[in-house]
Amino acid sequence: MPSSMLHLRVNEKDKREAAMVAEKIGISLSDVLRITLRRVAVEKAIPFAVRVPNAVTERAMRAAERKRGSSYRSSAELFERLGLRAPKSRGAQTELRRSRRSGSK
């Protein structure tokens, strides 16, 4: 099959890091790209998860960018707010007790 040349611009740091990973597994960066392109062609899909945020996630992301929305002092406090059982860790339980005593978020 005849070959074709592909030129692309990438962030230098990403290229360097990817090349180091490829070298560790014994292939070139060009091999990584050829393998990836082949998988896309065969599978008719990108070989890793690419997700578009839904409307709820987009609103939350915009709110976070504007520094709006909820914030919590600890993961235990967040779990409590969500009505979930927090994982059992001494640090999380201590934080939750402190926040309950202080009555603040």
Secondary structure, 3 states (H helix, E strand, C coil): CCCCCCCCCCCHHHHHHHHHHHHHCCCCHHHHHHHHHHHHHHHCCCCCCCCCCCHHHHHHHHHHHCCCCCCCCCHHHHHHHHCCCCCCCHHHHHHHHHHHHHCCC
